Amino acid sequence: MPALETLLKKDRQMVLATLAGLITLSWTFLVLMARDIGGLGMTDMPMTMTALEPWDLQIAFAVFLMWTIMMVGMMLPSAAPMILLNAALLRKSEEPQPVQSFTILFLLGYLASWTVFSAVATALQWWLASMQLVTPMMRGASSLLNAAILIAAGIYQWLPLKEACLRYCSTPAAFLTKHRRSGPSGAFLMGLYHGVYCVGCCWVLMLLLFVGGVMNLLWIAFLAGFVLVEKLLPYGSYFGRIGGAIMIVVGVLWLS
């Protein structure tokens, strides 16, 4: 038993160190990018031109990279309990499991889901830029658009689909019981499925970035905190619904 406890402690430290490193790198990148877009070296940042001129492959890739890294920084904190529990179950399995490699595969599967979302968000931003509906600071330029996103996000917070996805995101044991799979492909698929549930839970909230500014660090941190509270704290679903009601009210007032 002491040997198992030691291994579990090492696994936990490994997972936490990996997640902390990825989150720190992501936020460092976002801070540097926001600083440049804010006026220090803007000419070196192709994303600042997305609302001013037609996109090319360089701009599209830069925006996709921005969204992908932003999702890592915003979503990994709330996924930490799931990843930690999965690593612990691997270690406690009756059959020997390569905990580190399987945990990395789980993490890659999870991030794959958000990478797909980032590609869709990039396409949406390209369309909004082509319609001149976003500013060079990547914020919605239309009051109607901003209000519509707020109202849509608020309504989604009350839908059964949101509740179903949130249930699996906020209860790691229930998710791992239902979706348990063996082998390296199973580890990746489990992470992928968890990521799909998280995307289903939070995708409309991520669109709120267009309301407050895609590179507004305070707004990014606020949304990341909202997701964290909603997923990890007791009665988080009620918090999310109250937040949704506030979004609807703010959206309606924005229209008036």
C-alpha positions in Angstrom: 0.0 0.0 0.0 2.8 2.5 0.8 4.3 1.8 -2.6 1.0 2.4 -4.3 0.4 5.7 -2.4 3.9 6.8 -3.5 3.2 6.0 -7.1 -0.2 7.8 -6.9 1.5 10.9 -5.5 4.1 10.8 -8.3 1.4 10.5 -10.9 -0.5 13.4 -9.4 2.6 15.5 -9.4 3.4 14.6 -13.0 -0.1 15.5 -14.2 -0.3 18.7 -12.2 3.2 19.8 -13.5 2.2 19.0 -17.1 -1.1 20.9 -16.8 0.5 23.8 -15.0 3.2 24.0 -17.7 0.7 24.0 -20.6 -1.5 26.5 -18.9 1.4 28.9 -18.0 2.8 28.7 -21.6 -0.7 29.4 -23.0 -1.3 32.4 -20.8 2.2 33.7 -21.5 1.5 33.6 -25.2 -1.8 35.3 -24.8 -0.3 38.1 -22.6 2.4 38.7 -25.2 -0.1 38.7 -28.1 -2.5 41.0 -26.3 0.3 43.4 -25.5 1.3 43.6 -29.1 -2.2 44.0 -30.4 -2.7 46.7 -27.7 -0.2 48.9 -29.4 3.3 47.6 -28.9 4.5 46.1 -32.1 1.1 45.7 -33.8 2.7 45.7 -37.2 4.3 42.3 -36.4 1.0 40.7 -35.5 -1.0 39.5 -38.6 -4.1 39.0 -36.5 -4.5 42.7 -36.1 -5.2 43.0 -39.8 -8.1 40.5 -39.8 -10.7 43.2 -39.8 -8.9 45.5 -42.2 -7.9 43.4 -45.2 -8.7 40.1 -46.8 -7.3 37.0 -45.1 -4.5 34.9 -46.4 -3.1 31.6 -45.2 -0.7 33.4 -42.8 -3.5 35.3 -41.1 -5.8 32.2 -41.0 -3.1 30.1 -39.4 -2.2 32.8 -36.9 -5.8 33.2 -35.9 -6.3 29.4 -35.6 -3.2 29.1 -33.5 -4.4 32.0 -31.3 -7.8 30.2 -30.7 -6.1 26.9 -30.0 -3.7 28.2 -27.5 -6.5 30.3 -25.9 -8.7 27.1 -25.5 -5.8 25.4 -23.8 -5.4 28.2 -21.3 -9.1 28.5 -20.6 -10.2 24.9 -20.5 -7.4 22.8 -19.0 -7.9 24.1 -15.5 -11.5 22.8 -15.4 -10.4 19.5 -17.0 -7.8 18.8 -14.3 -10.0 16.8 -12.0 -11.0 14.4 -14.8 -7.4 13.9 -15.9 -6.2 13.4 -12.4 -8.9 10.8 -11.6 -8.2 8.9 -14.9 -4.5 8.7 -14.0 -5.3 7.4 -10.5 -7.6 4.7 -12.0 -4.9 3.7 -14.4 -2.5 3.3 -11.5 -5.0 1.3 -9.4 -5.9 -1.0 -12.3 -5.3 -4.8 -11.7 -3.4 -4.9 -15.0 -0.2 -2.9 -15.4 -0.9 0.4 -17.2 1.6 2.9 -18.7 0.1 5.7 -16.7 2.2 8.6 -18.2 1.7 7.7 -21.8 -2.0 6.9 -21.4 -2.5 10.2 -19.6 -0.8 12.1 -22.4 -3.0 10.3 -24.9 -6.1 11.2 -22.9 -4.9 14.9 -22.8 -4.2 14.9 -26.5 -7.7 13.5 -27.2 -9.2 16.2 -25.0 -7.3 19.0 -26.8 -8.2 17.5 -30.2 -11.8 18.3 -29.5 -11.0 21.9 -28.7 -8.7 22.1 -31.7 -11.6 21.3 -34.0 -13.6 24.0 -32.2 -10.8 26.4 -32.8 -10.9 25.7 -36.5 -14.6 26.5 -36.5 -14.1 29.6 -34.5 -11.4 30.7 -37.0 -13.8 30.2 -39.8 -16.5 32.2 -38.0 -14.1 35.0 -37.3 -13.0 35.1 -40.9 -16.7 35.4 -41.9 -17.3 38.2 -39.4 -14.2 40.0 -40.5 -15.3 39.7 -44.2 -18.6 41.3 -43.2 -16.8 44.0 -41.2 -18.6 42.8 -38.0 -15.5 42.7 -35.9 -13.1 45.5 -35.0 -9.3 45.3 -35.5 -9.2 44.4 -31.7 -11.4 41.4 -32.6 -14.5 42.6 -30.8 -18.0 42.6 -32.2 -18.6 45.9 -34.1 -22.4 45.5 -34.2 -24.6 46.1 -31.2 -27.1 43.7 -32.7 -24.5 40.9 -33.0 -23.2 41.4 -29.5 -26.8 41.3 -28.1 -27.7 38.3 -30.1 -24.6 36.4 -28.8 -25.4 37.3 -25.2 -29.0 36.2 -25.6 -28.1 33.0 -27.4 -25.5 32.2 -24.7 -28.0 32.9 -21.9 -30.7 30.7 -23.4 -28.2 27.9 -24.0 -27.4 27.9 -20.3 -31.0 26.7 -19.6 -31.2 24.0 -22.3 -31.2 20.2 -21.6 -28.3 19.7 -23.9 -26.2 22.1 -21.8 -27.2 20.3 -18.6 -26.4 16.9 -20.0 -22.9 18.0 -21.2 -22.2 19.8 -17.9 -23.2 16.7 -15.9 -20.4 14.6 -17.5 -17.9 17.5 -17.3 -18.5 18.1 -13.6 -18.7 14.4 -12.5 -15.5 12.7 -13.5 -16.5 9.4 -11.9 -19.7 9.1 -13.9 -17.9 9.9 -17.1 -15.1 7.5 -16.6 -17.6 4.7 -15.6 -19.6 5.1 -18.8 -16.7 5.7 -21.2 -14.0 3.5 -19.8 -11.8 2.0 -22.5 -8.6 0.1 -22.6 -5.4 0.5 -24.6 -3.8 3.5 -26.1 -6.6 4.1 -28.6 -9.1 3.8 -25.7 -7.1 6.5 -23.7 -7.2 8.9 -26.7 -10.9 8.2 -27.3 -11.8 8.8 -23.7 -10.1 12.2 -23.8 -11.8 12.9 -27.1 -15.2 12.1 -25.7 -14.6 14.2 -22.7 -13.5 17.1 -24.9 -16.7 16.7 -27.0 -18.8 17.0 -23.8 -16.8 20.1 -22.8 -17.3 21.7 -26.2 -21.0 20.9 -26.0 -21.1 22.5 -22.6 -19.1 25.7 -23.3 -19.0 26.5 -27.0 -21.6 29.3 -26.8 -19.8 30.8 -23.8 -16.6 30.9 -25.9 -18.5 32.9 -28.5 -18.8 35.6 -25.8 -15.2 36.4 -26.6 -16.5 38.3 -29.6 -18.6 40.5 -27.2 -15.8 41.4 -24.8 -12.9 41.1 -27.2 -11.1 38.0 -28.3 -7.8 39.4 -27.0 -9.2 41.1 -23.9 -7.3 39.3 -21.1 -9.6 40.3 -18.3 -12.6 39.0 -20.3 -10.8 35.8 -21.2 -9.9 35.3 -17.5 -13.5 36.0 -16.5 -15.0 33.5 -18.9 -12.4 30.9 -17.8 -13.3 31.5 -14.2 -17.0 31.2 -15.0 -16.4 27.8 -16.6 -14.3 26.7 -13.7 -17.0 27.6 -11.1 -19.8 26.1 -13.2 -18.0 22.8 -13.6 -16.2 22.3 -10.3 -18.1 23.9 -7.5 -21.2 22.4 -5.9 -24.4 23.7 -7.5 -22.4 24.9 -10.4 -25.3 24.3 -12.7 -27.4 26.8 -10.8 -24.6 29.3 -11.0 -24.5 28.8 -14.7 -28.3 29.3 -15.1 -28.2 32.5 -13.0 -25.4 33.7 -15.2 -27.4 32.7 -18.3 -30.4 34.8 -17.0 -28.1 37.8 -16.5 -26.7 37.3 -20.1 -30.3 37.4 -21.5 -31.1 40.6 -19.5 -27.9 42.3 -20.6 -28.5 41.3 -24.2 -32.1 42.6 -24.2 -31.0 45.9 -22.6 -28.3 46.2 -25.2 -30.9 46.1 -27.9 -33.1 48.8 -26.2 
